[in-house]
Amino acid sequence: MPLYEYLCEEGCGQFEAWKSIAERDQRVACPHCDQAARRIFSPPRVLSSSLRLKQENPEPILVRRTEPPMAPQLTSRSGRPWMVMH
């Protein structure tokens, strides 16, 4: 069964519900106020093999370098410079 997103028309916000494809366009009751909610478009999510769903508001991870980046080093190639080496 696919997971669909719905929007409460009374202002409670978005929520998700598992529905069969045949029932996808039927109105669903909001879990907060029991009023009718309509389905909204949401891009498909790719689930991993363990069926983990998206995390709500994930915290960004700050990564800092401990050393300065190294300068690129020039290397000389033997052979003809106009030939592509394989």
PDB file with SEQRES, HELIX, SHEET and CRYST1 records, atoms N, CA, C and O in Angstrom:
SEQRES   1 A   86  MET PRO LEU TYR GLU TYR LEU CYS GLU GLU GLY CYS GLY          
SEQRES   2 A   86  GLN PHE GLU ALA TRP LYS SER ILE ALA GLU ARG ASP GLN          
SEQRES   3 A   86  ARG VAL ALA CYS PRO HIS CYS ASP GLN ALA ALA ARG ARG          
SEQRES   4 A   86  ILE PHE SER PRO PRO ARG VAL LEU SER SER SER LEU ARG          
SEQRES   5 A   86  LEU LYS GLN GLU ASN PRO GLU PRO ILE LEU VAL ARG ARG          
SEQRES   6 A   86  THR GLU PRO PRO MET ALA PRO GLN LEU THR SER ARG SER          
SEQRES   7 A   86  GLY ARG PRO TRP MET VAL MET HIS                              
HELIX    1 AA1 ILE A   21  GLU A   23  5                                   3    
SHEET    1 AA1 4 GLN A  14  TRP A  18  0                                        
SHEET    2 AA1 4 LEU A   3  CYS A   8 -1                                        
SHEET    3 AA1 4 ALA A  36  ILE A  40 -1                                        
SHEET    4 AA1 4 VAL A  28  ALA A  29 -1                                        
CRYST1    1.000    1.000    1.000  90.00  90.00  90.00 P 1           1          
ATOM      1  N   MET A   1       0.829  -1.175   0.000  1.00  0.00           N  
ATOM      2  CA  MET A   1       0.000   0.000   0.000  1.00  0.00           C  
ATOM      3  C   MET A   1       0.875   1.239   0.000  1.00  0.00           C  
ATOM      4  O   MET A   1       1.844   1.313   0.755  1.00  0.00           O  
ATOM      5  N   PRO A   2       0.548   2.206  -0.830  1.00  0.00           N  
ATOM      6  CA  PRO A   2       1.325   3.448  -0.853  1.00  0.00           C  
ATOM      7  C   PRO A   2       0.970   4.374   0.312  1.00  0.00           C  
ATOM      8  O   PRO A   2      -0.113   4.289   0.891  1.00  0.00           O  
ATOM      9  N   LEU A   3       1.892   5.240   0.630  1.00  0.00           N  
ATOM     10  CA  LEU A   3       1.710   6.245   1.673  1.00  0.00           C  
ATOM     11  C   LEU A   3       1.382   7.566   0.992  1.00  0.00           C  
ATOM     12  O   LEU A   3       2.175   8.059   0.189  1.00  0.00           O  
ATOM     13  N   TYR A   4       0.218   8.149   1.303  1.00  0.00           N  
ATOM     14  CA  TYR A   4      -0.219   9.396   0.695  1.00  0.00           C  
ATOM     15  C   TYR A   4      -0.221  10.509   1.736  1.00  0.00           C  
ATOM     16  O   TYR A   4      -0.368  10.257   2.932  1.00  0.00           O  
ATOM     17  N   GLU A   5      -0.053  11.750   1.261  1.00  0.00           N  
ATOM     18  CA  GLU A   5      -0.110  12.911   2.141  1.00  0.00           C  
ATOM     19  C   GLU A   5      -1.441  13.609   1.945  1.00  0.00           C  
ATOM     20  O   GLU A   5      -1.923  13.748   0.821  1.00  0.00           O  
ATOM     21  N   TYR A   6      -2.029  14.046   3.044  1.00  0.00           N  
ATOM     22  CA  TYR A   6      -3.316  14.727   3.035  1.00  0.00           C  
ATOM     23  C   TYR A   6      -3.170  16.056   3.761  1.00  0.00           C  
ATOM     24  O   TYR A   6      -2.294  16.224   4.609  1.00  0.00           O  
ATOM     25  N   LEU A   7      -4.063  17.017   3.405  1.00  0.00           N  
ATOM     26  CA  LEU A   7      -4.063  18.328   4.030  1.00  0.00           C  
ATOM     27  C   LEU A   7      -5.430  18.577   4.640  1.00  0.00           C  
ATOM     28  O   LEU A   7      -6.447  18.505   3.950  1.00  0.00           O  
ATOM     29  N   CYS A   8      -5.454  18.871   5.935  1.00  0.00           N  
ATOM     30  CA  CYS A   8      -6.704  19.151   6.637  1.00  0.00           C  
ATOM     31  C   CYS A   8      -7.216  20.513   6.208  1.00  0.00           C  
ATOM     32  O   CYS A   8      -6.459  21.484   6.202  1.00  0.00           O  
ATOM     33  N   GLU A   9      -8.489  20.600   5.849  1.00  0.00           N  
ATOM     34  CA  GLU A   9      -9.070  21.861   5.396  1.00  0.00           C  
ATOM     35  C   GLU A   9      -9.429  22.784   6.554  1.00  0.00           C  
ATOM     36  O   GLU A   9      -9.763  23.947   6.326  1.00  0.00           O  
ATOM     37  N   GLU A  10      -9.369  22.298   7.778  1.00  0.00           N  
ATOM     38  CA  GLU A  10      -9.664  23.116   8.952  1.00  0.00           C  
ATOM     39  C   GLU A  10      -8.412  23.794   9.508  1.00  0.00           C  
ATOM     40  O   GLU A  10      -8.501  24.573  10.457  1.00  0.00           O  
ATOM     41  N   GLY A  11      -7.252  23.504   8.928  1.00  0.00           N  
ATOM     42  CA  GLY A  11      -6.028  24.169   9.349  1.00  0.00           C  
ATOM     43  C   GLY A  11      -5.135  23.362  10.274  1.00  0.00           C  
ATOM     44  O   GLY A  11      -4.197  23.915  10.848  1.00  0.00           O  
ATOM     45  N   CYS A  12      -5.394  22.085  10.435  1.00  0.00           N  
ATOM     46  CA  CYS A  12      -4.536  21.266  11.310  1.00  0.00           C  
ATOM     47  C   CYS A  12      -3.185  20.968  10.662  1.00  0.00           C  
ATOM     48  O   CYS A  12      -2.223  20.661  11.366  1.00  0.00           O  
ATOM     49  N   GLY A  13      -3.096  21.053   9.347  1.00  0.00           N  
ATOM     50  CA  GLY A  13      -1.836  20.805   8.657  1.00  0.00           C  
ATOM     51  C   GLY A  13      -1.844  19.501   7.881  1.00  0.00           C  
ATOM     52  O   GLY A  13      -2.897  18.919   7.623  1.00  0.00           O  
ATOM     53  N   GLN A  14      -0.655  19.055   7.513  1.00  0.00           N  
ATOM     54  CA  GLN A  14      -0.493  17.838   6.708  1.00  0.00           C  
ATOM     55  C   GLN A  14      -0.373  16.615   7.599  1.00  0.00           C  
ATOM     56  O   GLN A  14       0.107  16.687   8.730  1.00  0.00           O  
ATOM     57  N   PHE A  15      -0.828  15.478   7.054  1.00  0.00           N  
ATOM     58  CA  PHE A  15      -0.622  14.193   7.708  1.00  0.00           C  
ATOM     59  C   PHE A  15      -0.549  13.127   6.638  1.00  0.00           C  
ATOM     60  O   PHE A  15      -0.906  13.370   5.485  1.00  0.00           O  
ATOM     61  N   GLU A  16      -0.088  11.950   7.012  1.00  0.00           N  
ATOM     62  CA  GLU A  16       0.097  10.853   6.071  1.00  0.00           C  
ATOM     63  C   GLU A  16      -0.843   9.709   6.414  1.00  0.00           C  
ATOM     64  O   GLU A  16      -1.201   9.507   7.574  1.00  0.00           O  
ATOM     65  N   ALA A  17      -1.238   8.961   5.381  1.00  0.00           N  
ATOM     66  CA  ALA A  17      -2.104   7.797   5.589  1.00  0.00           C  
ATOM     67  C   ALA A  17      -1.772   6.739   4.548  1.00  0.00           C  
ATOM     68  O   ALA A  17      -1.528   7.054   3.383  1.00  0.00           O  
ATOM     69  N   TRP A  18      -1.765   5.485   4.977  1.00  0.00           N  
ATOM     70  CA  TRP A  18      -1.579   4.361   4.072  1.00  0.00           C  
ATOM     71  C   TRP A  18      -2.931   4.047   3.449  1.00  0.00           C  
ATOM     72  O   TRP A  18      -3.891   3.773   4.170  1.00  0.00           O  
ATOM     73  N   LYS A  19      -3.026   4.081   2.123  1.00  0.00           N  
ATOM     74  CA  LYS A  19      -4.272   3.792   1.405  1.00  0.00           C  
ATOM     75  C   LYS A  19      -3.960   2.931   0.197  1.00  0.00           C  
ATOM     76  O   LYS A  19      -2.861   2.986  -0.356  1.00  0.00           O  
ATOM     77  N   SER A  20      -4.949   2.126  -0.209  1.00  0.00           N  
ATOM     78  CA  SER A  20      -4.775   1.384  -1.448  1.00  0.00           C  
ATOM     79  C   SER A  20      -4.926   2.354  -2.617  1.00  0.00           C  
ATOM     80  O   SER A  20      -5.460   3.450  -2.446  1.00  0.00           O  
ATOM     81  N   ILE A  21      -4.469   1.966  -3.780  1.00  0.00           N  
ATOM     82  CA  ILE A  21      -4.543   2.846  -4.944  1.00  0.00           C  
ATOM     83  C   ILE A  21      -5.995   3.160  -5.296  1.00  0.00           C  
ATOM     84  O   ILE A  21      -6.292   4.271  -5.738  1.00  0.00           O  
ATOM     85  N   ALA A  22      -6.885   2.223  -5.112  1.00  0.00           N  
ATOM     86  CA  ALA A  22      -8.299   2.448  -5.415  1.00  0.00           C  
ATOM     87  C   ALA A  22      -8.926   3.478  -4.479  1.00  0.00           C  
ATOM     88  O   ALA A  22      -9.883   4.150  -4.867  1.00  0.00           O  
ATOM     89  N   GLU A  23      -8.416   3.619  -3.264  1.00  0.00           N  
ATOM     90  CA  GLU A  23      -8.977   4.546  -2.278  1.00  0.00           C  
ATOM     91  C   GLU A  23      -8.227   5.867  -2.199  1.00  0.00           C  
ATOM     92  O   GLU A  23      -8.526   6.680  -1.324  1.00  0.00           O  
ATOM     93  N   ARG A  24      -7.269   6.107  -3.077  1.00  0.00           N  
ATOM     94  CA  ARG A  24      -6.379   7.259  -2.934  1.00  0.00           C  
ATOM     95  C   ARG A  24      -7.078   8.607  -3.031  1.00  0.00           C  
ATOM     96  O   ARG A  24      -6.648   9.558  -2.378  1.00  0.00           O  
ATOM     97  N   ASP A  25      -8.157   8.725  -3.837  1.00  0.00           N  
ATOM     98  CA  ASP A  25      -8.819  10.015  -4.016  1.00  0.00           C  
ATOM     99  C   ASP A  25      -9.977  10.239  -3.054  1.00  0.00           C  
ATOM    100  O   ASP A  25     -10.574  11.316  -3.054  1.00  0.00           O  
ATOM    101  N   GLN A  26     -10.302   9.263  -2.248  1.00  0.00           N  
ATOM    102  CA  GLN A  26     -11.377   9.444  -1.274  1.00  0.00           C  
ATOM    103  C   GLN A  26     -10.890  10.356  -0.152  1.00  0.00           C  
ATOM    104  O   GLN A  26      -9.720  10.331   0.229  1.00  0.00           O  
ATOM    105  N   ARG A  27     -11.803  11.147   0.358  1.00  0.00           N  
ATOM    106  CA  ARG A  27     -11.448  12.042   1.463  1.00  0.00           C  
ATOM    107  C   ARG A  27     -11.226  11.215   2.725  1.00  0.00           C  
ATOM    108  O   ARG A  27     -11.869  10.188   2.942  1.00  0.00           O  
ATOM    109  N   VAL A  28     -10.309  11.689   3.538  1.00  0.00           N  
ATOM    110  CA  VAL A  28      -9.926  10.994   4.763  1.00  0.00           C  
ATOM    111  C   VAL A  28     -10.197  11.930   5.933  1.00  0.00           C  
ATOM    112  O   VAL A  28     -10.089  13.149   5.797  1.00  0.00           O  
ATOM    113  N   ALA A  29     -10.546  11.365   7.071  1.00  0.00           N  
ATOM    114  CA  ALA A  29     -10.769  12.177   8.267  1.00  0.00           C  
ATOM    115  C   ALA A  29      -9.432  12.557   8.889  1.00  0.00           C  
ATOM    116  O   ALA A  29      -8.535  11.723   9.018  1.00  0.00           O  
ATOM    117  N   CYS A  30      -9.308  13.816   9.271  1.00  0.00           N  
ATOM    118  CA  CYS A  30      -8.099  14.312   9.940  1.00  0.00           C  
ATOM    119  C   CYS A  30      -7.970  13.619  11.299  1.00  0.00           C  
ATOM    120  O   CYS A  30      -8.966  13.496  12.011  1.00  0.00           O  
ATOM    121  N   PRO A  31      -6.773  13.163  11.678  1.00  0.00           N  
ATOM    122  CA  PRO A  31      -6.612  12.498  12.969  1.00  0.00           C  
ATOM    123  C   PRO A  31      -6.766  13.444  14.172  1.00  0.00           C  
ATOM    124  O   PRO A  31      -6.950  12.977  15.296  1.00  0.00           O  
ATOM    125  N   HIS A  32      -6.692  14.771  13.949  1.00  0.00           N  
ATOM    126  CA  HIS A  32      -6.796  15.732  15.048  1.00  0.00           C  
ATOM    127  C   HIS A  32      -8.227  16.225  15.267  1.00  0.00           C  
ATOM    128  O   HIS A  32      -8.699  16.294  16.402  1.00  0.00           O  
ATOM    129  N   CYS A  33      -8.926  16.574  14.152  1.00  0.00           N  
ATOM    130  CA  CYS A  33     -10.249  17.196  14.301  1.00  0.00           C  
ATOM    131  C   CYS A  33     -11.373  16.392  13.641  1.00  0.00           C  
ATOM    132  O   CYS A  33     -12.531  16.802  13.726  1.00  0.00           O  
ATOM    133  N   ASP A  34     -11.080  15.277  12.996  1.00  0.00           N  
ATOM    134  CA  ASP A  34     -12.053  14.411  12.326  1.00  0.00           C  
ATOM    135  C   ASP A  34     -12.820  15.099  11.194  1.00  0.00           C  
ATOM    136  O   ASP A  34     -13.895  14.634  10.816  1.00  0.00           O  
ATOM    137  N   GLN A  35     -12.293  16.191  10.650  1.00  0.00           N  
ATOM    138  CA  GLN A  35     -12.898  16.845   9.494  1.00  0.00           C  
ATOM    139  C   GLN A  35     -12.304  16.247   8.219  1.00  0.00           C  
ATOM    140  O   GLN A  35     -11.265  15.588   8.259  1.00  0.00           O  
ATOM    141  N   ALA A  36     -12.967  16.483   7.095  1.00  0.00           N  
ATOM    142  CA  ALA A  36     -12.512  15.939   5.812  1.00  0.00           C  
ATOM    143  C   ALA A  36     -11.192  16.585   5.406  1.00  0.00           C  
ATOM    144  O   ALA A  36     -10.994  17.786   5.586  1.00  0.00           O  
ATOM    145  N   ALA A  37     -10.302  15.781   4.861  1.00  0.00           N  
ATOM    146  CA  ALA A  37      -9.010  16.254   4.367  1.00  0.00           C  
ATOM    147  C   ALA A  37      -8.847  15.779   2.936  1.00  0.00           C  
ATOM    148  O   ALA A  37      -9.333  14.707   2.577  1.00  0.00           O  
ATOM    149  N   ARG A  38      -8.170  16.563   2.122  1.00  0.00           N  
ATOM    150  CA  ARG A  38      -7.968  16.177   0.730  1.00  0.00           C  
ATOM    151  C   ARG A  38      -6.522  15.762   0.505  1.00  0.00           C  
ATOM    152  O   ARG A  38      -5.615  16.198   1.215  1.00  0.00           O  
ATOM    153  N   ARG A  39      -6.325  14.912  -0.497  1.00  0.00           N  
ATOM    154  CA  ARG A  39      -4.990  14.426  -0.821  1.00  0.00           C  
ATOM    155  C   ARG A  39      -4.237  15.517  -1.555  1.00  0.00           C  
ATOM    156  O   ARG A  39      -4.803  16.204  -2.405  1.00  0.00           O  
ATOM    157  N   ILE A  40      -2.962  15.679  -1.229  1.00  0.00           N  
ATOM    158  CA  ILE A  40      -2.118  16.660  -1.903  1.00  0.00           C  
ATOM    159  C   ILE A  40      -1.017  15.924  -2.638  1.00  0.00           C  
ATOM    160  O   ILE A  40      -0.674  14.792  -2.296  1.00  0.00           O  
ATOM    161  N   PHE A  41      -0.466  16.573  -3.649  1.00  0.00           N  
ATOM    162  CA  PHE A  41       0.627  15.973  -4.414  1.00  0.00           C  
ATOM    163  C   PHE A  41       1.911  16.061  -3.614  1.00  0.00           C  
ATOM    164  O   PHE A  41       2.229  17.097  -3.030  1.00  0.00           O  
ATOM    165  N   SER A  42       2.630  14.979  -3.598  1.00  0.00           N  
ATOM    166  CA  SER A  42       3.960  14.964  -2.999  1.00  0.00           C  
ATOM    167  C   SER A  42       4.835  14.082  -3.872  1.00  0.00           C  
ATOM    168  O   SER A  42       4.367  13.056  -4.367  1.00  0.00           O  
ATOM    169  N   PRO A  43       6.095  14.453  -4.075  1.00  0.00           N  
ATOM    170  CA  PRO A  43       6.964  13.637  -4.917  1.00  0.00           C  
ATOM    171  C   PRO A  43       7.186  12.275  -4.280  1.00  0.00           C  
ATOM    172  O   PRO A  43       7.191  12.163  -3.054  1.00  0.00           O  
ATOM    173  N   PRO A  44       7.369  11.249  -5.079  1.00  0.00           N  
ATOM    174  CA  PRO A  44       7.577   9.910  -4.516  1.00  0.00           C  
ATOM    175  C   PRO A  44       8.871   9.840  -3.721  1.00  0.00           C  
ATOM    176  O   PRO A  44       9.867  10.472  -4.072  1.00  0.00           O  
ATOM    177  N   ARG A  45       8.840   9.079  -2.669  1.00  0.00           N  
ATOM    178  CA  ARG A  45      10.026   8.877  -1.836  1.00  0.00           C  
ATOM    179  C   ARG A  45      10.634   7.532  -2.177  1.00  0.00           C  
ATOM    180  O   ARG A  45       9.928   6.564  -2.463  1.00  0.00           O  
ATOM    181  N   VAL A  46      11.921   7.489  -2.142  1.00  0.00           N  
ATOM    182  CA  VAL A  46      12.615   6.234  -2.377  1.00  0.00           C  
ATOM    183  C   VAL A  46      12.900   5.621  -1.012  1.00  0.00           C  
ATOM    184  O   VAL A  46      13.560   6.233  -0.173  1.00  0.00           O  
ATOM    185  N   LEU A  47      12.404   4.425  -0.799  1.00  0.00           N  
ATOM    186  CA  LEU A  47      12.587   3.762   0.489  1.00  0.00           C  
ATOM    187  C   LEU A  47      13.766   2.809   0.413  1.00  0.00           C  
ATOM    188  O   LEU A  47      14.011   2.198  -0.627  1.00  0.00           O  
ATOM    189  N   SER A  48      14.480   2.685   1.487  1.00  0.00           N  
ATOM    190  CA  SER A  48      15.596   1.754   1.526  1.00  0.00           C  
ATOM    191  C   SER A  48      15.064   0.339   1.747  1.00  0.00           C  
ATOM    192  O   SER A  48      13.856   0.137   1.875  1.00  0.00           O  
ATOM    193  N   SER A  49      15.949  -0.612   1.790  1.00  0.00           N  
ATOM    194  CA  SER A  49      15.517  -2.003   1.942  1.00  0.00           C  
ATOM    195  C   SER A  49      14.864  -2.262   3.295  1.00  0.00           C  
ATOM    196  O   SER A  49      14.096  -3.213   3.436  1.00  0.00           O  
ATOM    197  N   SER A  50      15.157  -1.432   4.285  1.00  0.00           N  
ATOM    198  CA  SER A  50      14.543  -1.613   5.601  1.00  0.00           C  
ATOM    199  C   SER A  50      13.261  -0.800   5.740  1.00  0.00           C  
ATOM    200  O   SER A  50      12.676  -0.751   6.822  1.00  0.00           O  
ATOM    201  N   LEU A  51      12.816  -0.155   4.647  1.00  0.00           N  
ATOM    202  CA  LEU A  51      11.579   0.626   4.609  1.00  0.00           C  
ATOM    203  C   LEU A  51      11.571   1.771   5.619  1.00  0.00           C  
ATOM    204  O   LEU A  51      10.561   2.045   6.267  1.00  0.00           O  
ATOM    205  N   ARG A  52      12.719   2.428   5.735  1.00  0.00           N  
ATOM    206  CA  ARG A  52      12.767   3.605   6.602  1.00  0.00           C  
ATOM    207  C   ARG A  52      12.131   4.769   5.868  1.00  0.00           C  
ATOM    208  O   ARG A  52      12.423   4.997   4.694  1.00  0.00           O  
ATOM    209  N   LEU A  53      11.268   5.505   6.541  1.00  0.00           N  
ATOM    210  CA  LEU A  53      10.627   6.665   5.947  1.00  0.00           C  
ATOM    211  C   LEU A  53      11.445   7.912   6.248  1.00  0.00           C  
ATOM    212  O   LEU A  53      12.415   7.859   7.004  1.00  0.00           O  
ATOM    213  N   LYS A  54      11.056   9.014   5.664  1.00  0.00           N  
ATOM    214  CA  LYS A  54      11.808  10.251   5.862  1.00  0.00           C  
ATOM    215  C   LYS A  54      11.807  10.647   7.336  1.00  0.00           C  
ATOM    216  O   LYS A  54      10.869  10.344   8.073  1.00  0.00           O  
ATOM    217  N   GLN A  55      12.861  11.319   7.746  1.00  0.00           N  
ATOM    218  CA  GLN A  55      12.941  11.810   9.106  1.00  0.00           C  
ATOM    219  C   GLN A  55      12.310  13.194   9.138  1.00  0.00           C  
ATOM    220  O   GLN A  55      12.492  13.981   8.209  1.00  0.00           O  
ATOM    221  N   GLU A  56      11.596  13.488  10.161  1.00  0.00           N  
ATOM    222  CA  GLU A  56      10.990  14.804  10.310  1.00  0.00           C  
ATOM    223  C   GLU A  56      12.030  15.766  10.863  1.00  0.00           C  
ATOM    224  O   GLU A  56      12.574  15.538  11.944  1.00  0.00           O  
ATOM    225  N   ASN A  57      12.308  16.835  10.135  1.00  0.00           N  
ATOM    226  CA  ASN A  57      13.241  17.883  10.522  1.00  0.00           C  
ATOM    227  C   ASN A  57      14.598  17.335  10.977  1.00  0.00           C  
ATOM    228  O   ASN A  57      14.955  17.488  12.145  1.00  0.00           O  
ATOM    229  N   PRO A  58      15.353  16.706  10.086  1.00  0.00           N  
ATOM    230  CA  PRO A  58      16.655  16.179  10.503  1.00  0.00           C  
ATOM    231  C   PRO A  58      17.627  17.319  10.804  1.00  0.00           C  
ATOM    232  O   PRO A  58      17.586  18.367  10.160  1.00  0.00           O  
ATOM    233  N   GLU A  59      18.489  17.107  11.776  1.00  0.00           N  
ATOM    234  CA  GLU A  59      19.483  18.100  12.156  1.00  0.00           C  
ATOM    235  C   GLU A  59      20.655  18.040  11.186  1.00  0.00           C  
ATOM    236  O   GLU A  59      21.170  16.953  10.919  1.00  0.00           O  
ATOM    237  N   PRO A  60      21.092  19.183  10.649  1.00  0.00           N  
ATOM    238  CA  PRO A  60      22.266  19.167   9.772  1.00  0.00           C  
ATOM    239  C   PRO A  60      23.525  18.891  10.584  1.00  0.00           C  
ATOM    240  O   PRO A  60      23.613  19.253  11.757  1.00  0.00           O  
ATOM    241  N   ILE A  61      24.477  18.258   9.959  1.00  0.00           N  
ATOM    242  CA  ILE A  61      25.732  17.923  10.618  1.00  0.00           C  
ATOM    243  C   ILE A  61      26.806  18.881  10.116  1.00  0.00           C  
ATOM    244  O   ILE A  61      27.021  18.993   8.909  1.00  0.00           O  
ATOM    245  N   LEU A  62      27.475  19.565  11.026  1.00  0.00           N  
ATOM    246  CA  LEU A  62      28.532  20.498  10.681  1.00  0.00           C  
ATOM    247  C   LEU A  62      29.860  19.745  10.703  1.00  0.00           C  
ATOM    248  O   LEU A  62      30.239  19.164  11.720  1.00  0.00           O  
ATOM    249  N   VAL A  63      30.557  19.762   9.577  1.00  0.00           N  
ATOM    250  CA  VAL A  63      31.839  19.071   9.465  1.00  0.00           C  
ATOM    251  C   VAL A  63      32.914  20.119   9.232  1.00  0.00           C  
ATOM    252  O   VAL A  63      32.800  20.940   8.321  1.00  0.00           O  
ATOM    253  N   ARG A  64      33.956  20.094  10.052  1.00  0.00           N  
ATOM    254  CA  ARG A  64      35.067  21.034   9.903  1.00  0.00           C  
ATOM    255  C   ARG A  64      36.345  20.264   9.633  1.00  0.00           C  
ATOM    256  O   ARG A  64      36.558  19.169  10.154  1.00  0.00           O  
ATOM    257  N   ARG A  65      37.187  20.860   8.810  1.00  0.00           N  
ATOM    258  CA  ARG A  65      38.480  20.245   8.521  1.00  0.00           C  
ATOM    259  C   ARG A  65      39.428  20.503   9.672  1.00  0.00           C  
ATOM    260  O   ARG A  65      39.411  21.577  10.273  1.00  0.00           O  
ATOM    261  N   THR A  66      40.261  19.508   9.982  1.00  0.00           N  
ATOM    262  CA  THR A  66      41.253  19.691  11.032  1.00  0.00           C  
ATOM    263  C   THR A  66      42.578  20.171  10.447  1.00  0.00           C  
ATOM    264  O   THR A  66      43.388  20.750  11.170  1.00  0.00           O  
ATOM    265  N   GLU A  67      42.815  19.946   9.168  1.00  0.00           N  
ATOM    266  CA  GLU A  67      44.047  20.362   8.496  1.00  0.00           C  
ATOM    267  C   GLU A  67      43.683  21.205   7.285  1.00  0.00           C  
ATOM    268  O   GLU A  67      42.607  21.026   6.714  1.00  0.00           O  
ATOM    269  N   PRO A  68      44.550  22.112   6.883  1.00  0.00           N  
ATOM    270  CA  PRO A  68      44.265  22.876   5.662  1.00  0.00           C  
ATOM    271  C   PRO A  68      44.373  21.950   4.442  1.00  0.00           C  
ATOM    272  O   PRO A  68      45.126  20.976   4.477  1.00  0.00           O  
ATOM    273  N   PRO A  69      43.641  22.238   3.381  1.00  0.00           N  
ATOM    274  CA  PRO A  69      43.715  21.379   2.204  1.00  0.00           C  
ATOM    275  C   PRO A  69      45.102  21.449   1.553  1.00  0.00           C  
ATOM    276  O   PRO A  69      45.758  22.490   1.588  1.00  0.00           O  
ATOM    277  N   MET A  70      45.530  20.355   0.972  1.00  0.00           N  
ATOM    278  CA  MET A  70      46.839  20.292   0.323  1.00  0.00           C  
ATOM    279  C   MET A  70      46.764  20.959  -1.043  1.00  0.00           C  
ATOM    280  O   MET A  70      45.748  20.880  -1.734  1.00  0.00           O  
ATOM    281  N   ALA A  71      47.849  21.613  -1.417  1.00  0.00           N  
ATOM    282  CA  ALA A  71      47.924  22.237  -2.739  1.00  0.00           C  
ATOM    283  C   ALA A  71      48.097  21.141  -3.788  1.00  0.00           C  
ATOM    284  O   ALA A  71      48.738  20.126  -3.517  1.00  0.00           O  
ATOM    285  N   PRO A  72      47.533  21.333  -4.983  1.00  0.00           N  
ATOM    286  CA  PRO A  72      47.701  20.312  -6.015  1.00  0.00           C  
ATOM    287  C   PRO A  72      49.164  20.212  -6.448  1.00  0.00           C  
ATOM    288  O   PRO A  72      49.875  21.214  -6.527  1.00  0.00           O  
ATOM    289  N   GLN A  73      49.589  18.997  -6.723  1.00  0.00           N  
ATOM    290  CA  GLN A  73      50.970  18.764  -7.125  1.00  0.00           C  
ATOM    291  C   GLN A  73      50.994  18.492  -8.624  1.00  0.00           C  
ATOM    292  O   GLN A  73      50.157  17.761  -9.155  1.00  0.00           O  
ATOM    293  N   LEU A  74      51.973  19.096  -9.293  1.00  0.00           N  
ATOM    294  CA  LEU A  74      52.120  18.894 -10.724  1.00  0.00           C  
ATOM    295  C   LEU A  74      52.878  17.597 -10.967  1.00  0.00           C  
ATOM    296  O   LEU A  74      53.864  17.308 -10.290  1.00  0.00           O  
ATOM    297  N   THR A  75      52.422  16.838 -11.915  1.00  0.00           N  
ATOM    298  CA  THR A  75      53.115  15.601 -12.278  1.00  0.00           C  
ATOM    299  C   THR A  75      53.443  15.667 -13.761  1.00  0.00           C  
ATOM    300  O   THR A  75      52.667  16.197 -14.556  1.00  0.00           O  
ATOM    301  N   SER A  76      54.572  15.135 -14.117  1.00  0.00           N  
ATOM    302  CA  SER A  76      54.948  15.102 -15.536  1.00  0.00           C  
ATOM    303  C   SER A  76      54.618  13.723 -16.090  1.00  0.00           C  
ATOM    304  O   SER A  76      54.795  12.703 -15.424  1.00  0.00           O  
ATOM    305  N   ARG A  77      54.150  13.723 -17.288  1.00  0.00           N  
ATOM    306  CA  ARG A  77      53.808  12.457 -17.945  1.00  0.00           C  
ATOM    307  C   ARG A  77      54.831  12.192 -19.037  1.00  0.00           C  
ATOM    308  O   ARG A  77      55.255  13.102 -19.749  1.00  0.00           O  
ATOM    309  N   SER A  78      55.210  10.960 -19.153  1.00  0.00           N  
ATOM    310  CA  SER A  78      56.148  10.621 -20.212  1.00  0.00           C  
ATOM    311  C   SER A  78      55.343  10.354 -21.490  1.00  0.00           C  
ATOM    312  O   SER A  78      54.164  10.004 -21.436  1.00  0.00           O  
ATOM    313  N   GLY A  79      55.980  10.520 -22.590  1.00  0.00           N  
ATOM    314  CA  GLY A  79      55.295  10.293 -23.858  1.00  0.00           C  
ATOM    315  C   GLY A  79      54.963  11.601 -24.534  1.00  0.00           C  
ATOM    316  O   GLY A  79      55.477  12.659 -24.170  1.00  0.00           O  
ATOM    317  N   ARG A  80      54.130  11.515 -25.485  1.00  0.00           N  
ATOM    318  CA  ARG A  80      53.747  12.689 -26.259  1.00  0.00           C  
ATOM    319  C   ARG A  80      52.585  13.393 -25.576  1.00  0.00           C  
ATOM    320  O   ARG A  80      51.576  12.753 -25.279  1.00  0.00           O  
ATOM    321  N   PRO A  81      52.696  14.683 -25.318  1.00  0.00           N  
ATOM    322  CA  PRO A  81      51.645  15.381 -24.570  1.00  0.00           C  
ATOM    323  C   PRO A  81      50.326  15.491 -25.319  1.00  0.00           C  
ATOM    324  O   PRO A  81      49.287  15.693 -24.689  1.00  0.00           O  
ATOM    325  N   TRP A  82      50.332  15.366 -26.624  1.00  0.00           N  
ATOM    326  CA  TRP A  82      49.096  15.494 -27.390  1.00  0.00           C  
ATOM    327  C   TRP A  82      48.349  14.180 -27.498  1.00  0.00           C  
ATOM    328  O   TRP A  82      47.229  14.158 -28.007  1.00  0.00           O  
ATOM    329  N   MET A  83      48.934  13.080 -27.034  1.00  0.00           N  
ATOM    330  CA  MET A  83      48.268  11.780 -27.100  1.00  0.00           C  
ATOM    331  C   MET A  83      47.504  11.528 -25.803  1.00  0.00           C  
ATOM    332  O   MET A  83      47.956  11.887 -24.716  1.00  0.00           O  
ATOM    333  N   VAL A  84      46.354  10.913 -25.941  1.00  0.00           N  
ATOM    334  CA  VAL A  84      45.561  10.562 -24.768  1.00  0.00           C  
ATOM    335  C   VAL A  84      46.057   9.232 -24.239  1.00  0.00           C  
ATOM    336  O   VAL A  84      46.107   8.238 -24.964  1.00  0.00           O  
ATOM    337  N   MET A  85      46.423   9.225 -22.970  1.00  0.00           N  
ATOM    338  CA  MET A  85      46.931   7.988 -22.360  1.00  0.00           C  
ATOM    339  C   MET A  85      45.753   7.157 -21.856  1.00  0.00           C  
ATOM    340  O   MET A  85      44.787   7.705 -21.325  1.00  0.00           O  
ATOM    341  N   HIS A  86      45.828   5.875 -22.015  1.00  0.00           N  
ATOM    342  CA  HIS A  86      44.753   4.974 -21.562  1.00  0.00           C  
ATOM    343  C   HIS A  86      45.239   4.083 -20.475  1.00  0.00           C  
ATOM    344  O   HIS A  86      44.480   3.258 -19.967  1.00  0.00           O  
TER     345      HIS A  86                                                      
END                                                                             
